[in-house]
Every structure is written in structure tokens, then in C-alpha cells.
Amino acid sequence: MPHQHKLENLYRQYARPLYFYLLKLSGSKQLAEDLTQETFVRATVHLHEYEGEEARAWLFKVARHAYLDEWRKQKRRKTIPLLSKFLMKEEMISPYGIPEESLLMHETQQKFEELLGFLPEQYRSIIYLREYEQFSYKEIMETLQLTEEQVKVKLHRARKRLLGLTEKKGWYDDGME
């Protein structure tokens, strides 16, 4: 039973972050739920090989591959995954907070989410893993199967493209710094 116990622990620890990652990639709550389950189904095969933080990066890699497989299936059916605007987390607004600040933060988050939708999948993934999930370069290397130099270059290019989009949309001067 140690294998099942390990899987249950990993599920409790990583199901939610994986769901949000897959939601970010797909733009669909239903698809993100399905792909999160698919990730853990696929994970049961090689689970014994991974421990601790290594398991985290590996699970995100499995999730990304599940998403890419689904995306290819949809592409073959001549459909494109939806890229919709949504928030990563529901914001809790303090009754003592300043409404203008909350509104500005909400608008900024929405603009950022919209801009991410314009980036290629690998740029979205690398920014999401680094900025939202706080992955180390090593974890990103394992997840995206890149060298450390490729991670640094792609992250730099993704951030540069994101900045270019903010300037193009006129959002840079608007509080998107």
C-alpha cells in the first residue's frame, strides 16, 4: 500500500496547482479537471521513480504532455482550445481594503491573463511555472525538458514578448509595470 499512499499524498499536495496550471493552458474548467485526472492516471505508471520536489516537476511535465496530447486531438478535429479570460484565484477583498486598489489589481490581473493568451504555449508555460508556481530553473528544466540555458533564454524571450505586448496594447503606462 505504500504506492497508493504516496499517490494519495501527491494528489492532495498537487491536484490544485496542476488544475490551475491546466486551466491557464486550456482556458476550460472542464478540460482542466479532466486533464488533472488524466495526469494522475498517467502518473501511477512511473510514480515509484519520483520523490519530493522531483515529483512536483515531473507531475507538471506529465500534465503538460496530457494538455499537448489533448490539444493535438482538438487540432485534428479542426478546433482550437479556448483562451478565455479568467482569474487564477478568486480574490478575497477585505472589508477594510481600498476599493480602487482592489479594482486596479483586478484589472491588471485580467490584462495580464489576456496578454498571456497571446503567447505561444511554451512561453505561457514557462512564465506560469516561474511566476505563479515559483518553480526553480531546475524544476522548469525537468518539466519542459530543456537545458538550463534554454530555460533562461526562453524565459527572457517570453518576458520580453510579454512586455512588447503590454506596450503594443498601451497597457504599460497604465499600471502594468
C-alpha positions as CSV (number, residue, x, y, z in Angstrom):
1,M,0.0,0.0,0.0
2,P,2.9,2.5,0.1
3,H,2.4,3.2,-3.6
4,Q,-1.2,4.1,-3.1
5,H,-0.5,6.1,0.0
6,K,2.2,8.0,-2.0
7,L,-0.2,8.7,-4.8
8,E,-2.8,10.0,-2.4
9,N,-0.3,12.3,-0.8
10,L,0.8,13.7,-4.2
11,Y,-2.8,14.1,-5.2
12,R,-3.6,16.1,-2.1
13,Q,-0.5,18.2,-2.5
14,Y,-0.5,18.9,-6.2
15,A,-4.0,18.4,-7.7
16,R,-5.0,22.1,-7.1
17,P,-1.8,23.6,-8.5
18,L,-2.0,21.2,-11.5
19,Y,-5.6,22.2,-12.1
20,F,-4.8,25.9,-12.2
21,Y,-1.8,25.2,-14.5
22,L,-4.0,23.3,-16.9
23,L,-6.8,25.9,-16.6
24,K,-4.2,28.5,-17.6
25,L,-3.2,26.5,-20.6
26,S,-6.6,25.3,-21.8
27,G,-9.0,28.1,-20.7
28,S,-11.6,25.5,-19.8
29,K,-12.6,24.4,-16.3
30,Q,-14.0,21.1,-17.5
31,L,-10.9,20.3,-19.6
32,A,-8.6,21.3,-16.8
33,E,-10.5,18.9,-14.4
34,D,-10.3,16.1,-16.9
35,L,-6.6,16.7,-17.6
36,T,-5.8,16.8,-13.9
37,Q,-7.3,13.4,-13.5
38,E,-5.5,12.2,-16.6
39,T,-2.3,13.4,-15.2
40,F,-2.7,11.3,-12.1
41,V,-3.8,8.3,-14.1
42,R,-0.6,8.6,-16.2
43,A,1.5,9.2,-13.0
44,T,0.5,5.9,-11.5
45,V,2.7,4.1,-14.0
46,H,6.1,5.7,-13.0
47,L,5.3,7.0,-9.6
48,H,7.8,4.8,-7.8
49,E,10.7,6.7,-9.6
50,Y,10.0,10.1,-8.2
51,E,10.4,11.6,-4.7
52,G,9.7,15.0,-3.1
53,E,10.3,18.1,-5.2
54,E,11.4,16.0,-8.1
55,A,7.8,14.6,-8.2
56,R,6.4,18.1,-8.4
57,A,8.3,19.0,-11.6
58,W,7.6,15.6,-13.0
59,L,3.8,15.9,-12.4
60,F,3.8,19.3,-14.1
61,K,5.6,17.7,-17.1
62,V,3.0,14.9,-17.2
63,A,0.2,17.5,-17.0
64,R,1.7,19.5,-19.9
65,H,2.0,16.4,-22.0
66,A,-1.6,15.5,-21.3
67,Y,-2.6,19.0,-22.4
68,L,-0.5,18.9,-25.5
69,D,-2.0,15.5,-26.4
70,E,-5.5,16.9,-26.0
71,W,-4.6,20.0,-28.0
72,R,-3.3,17.8,-30.8
73,K,-6.6,15.8,-30.8
74,Q,-8.6,19.0,-30.9
75,K,-6.4,20.4,-33.7
76,R,-7.0,17.3,-35.7
77,R,-10.7,18.0,-35.2
78,K,-10.1,21.5,-36.5
79,T,-10.9,23.1,-33.2
80,I,-8.7,25.4,-31.2
81,P,-8.6,25.3,-27.4
82,L,-10.4,28.3,-25.9
83,L,-8.3,31.0,-24.5
84,S,-10.6,32.9,-22.2
85,K,-10.1,35.5,-19.6
86,F,-10.3,34.2,-16.0
87,L,-8.6,34.7,-12.7
88,M,-6.3,32.2,-11.2
89,K,-7.7,32.5,-7.8
90,E,-10.8,34.1,-6.5
91,E,-9.8,37.3,-4.8
92,M,-10.8,37.9,-1.3
93,I,-11.5,41.5,-0.7
94,S,-11.0,42.8,2.8
95,P,-13.9,44.9,4.1
96,Y,-11.2,47.4,5.2
97,G,-9.4,47.5,1.8
98,I,-9.4,50.3,-0.6
99,P,-11.9,49.6,-3.4
100,E,-9.9,51.4,-6.0
101,E,-6.8,49.4,-5.3
102,S,-8.7,46.1,-5.5
103,L,-10.3,47.2,-8.8
104,L,-6.9,48.2,-10.2
105,M,-5.4,44.9,-9.1
106,H,-8.3,43.0,-10.7
107,E,-8.0,44.9,-14.0
108,T,-4.2,44.4,-14.0
109,Q,-4.6,40.7,-13.4
110,Q,-7.2,40.5,-16.2
111,K,-4.9,42.4,-18.6
112,F,-2.1,40.1,-17.7
113,E,-4.2,37.0,-18.2
114,E,-5.3,38.3,-21.6
115,L,-1.7,39.0,-22.7
116,L,-0.6,35.5,-21.7
117,G,-3.2,34.2,-24.2
118,F,-1.3,35.8,-27.0
119,L,1.9,34.0,-26.2
120,P,2.9,30.6,-27.6
121,E,2.2,27.6,-25.3
122,Q,5.8,27.2,-24.3
123,Y,6.2,30.9,-23.3
124,R,2.9,30.7,-21.3
125,S,4.1,27.5,-19.6
126,I,7.5,28.9,-18.7
127,I,6.0,32.2,-17.3
128,Y,3.3,30.3,-15.4
129,L,5.7,27.8,-13.8
130,R,8.2,30.5,-12.8
131,E,5.9,33.3,-11.7
132,Y,2.8,31.5,-10.4
133,E,4.2,28.2,-9.2
134,Q,7.6,29.6,-8.2
135,F,9.5,26.8,-10.0
136,S,13.2,26.8,-9.8
137,Y,15.2,26.7,-13.1
138,K,16.0,23.1,-12.4
139,E,12.3,22.2,-12.0
140,I,11.4,24.1,-15.2
141,M,14.2,22.2,-17.0
142,E,12.7,18.9,-15.9
143,T,9.1,19.9,-16.6
144,L,9.7,21.4,-20.1
145,Q,12.6,19.1,-20.9
146,L,15.0,22.0,-21.6
147,T,18.6,22.7,-20.7
148,E,19.3,25.5,-18.1
149,E,20.4,27.8,-20.9
150,Q,17.3,27.2,-22.9
151,V,15.1,27.9,-19.8
152,K,16.9,31.2,-19.2
153,V,16.7,32.2,-22.9
154,K,13.0,31.2,-23.3
155,L,12.0,32.9,-20.0
156,H,13.8,36.1,-21.1
157,R,12.2,35.9,-24.6
158,A,8.8,35.2,-23.0
159,R,9.1,38.2,-20.7
160,K,10.3,40.4,-23.5
161,R,7.4,39.4,-25.7
162,L,5.0,40.0,-22.8
163,L,6.5,43.4,-22.3
164,G,6.2,44.1,-26.0
165,L,2.5,43.2,-25.9
166,T,1.9,45.5,-23.0
167,E,3.5,48.4,-24.9
168,K,1.6,47.5,-28.1
169,K,-1.7,47.4,-26.2
170,G,-0.8,50.7,-24.5
171,W,-1.1,48.9,-21.1
172,Y,2.5,49.5,-19.9
173,D,1.9,53.1,-18.9
174,D,-1.5,52.1,-17.4
175,G,-0.2,50.4,-14.3
176,M,1.1,47.2,-15.9
177,E,4.7,47.7,-14.8
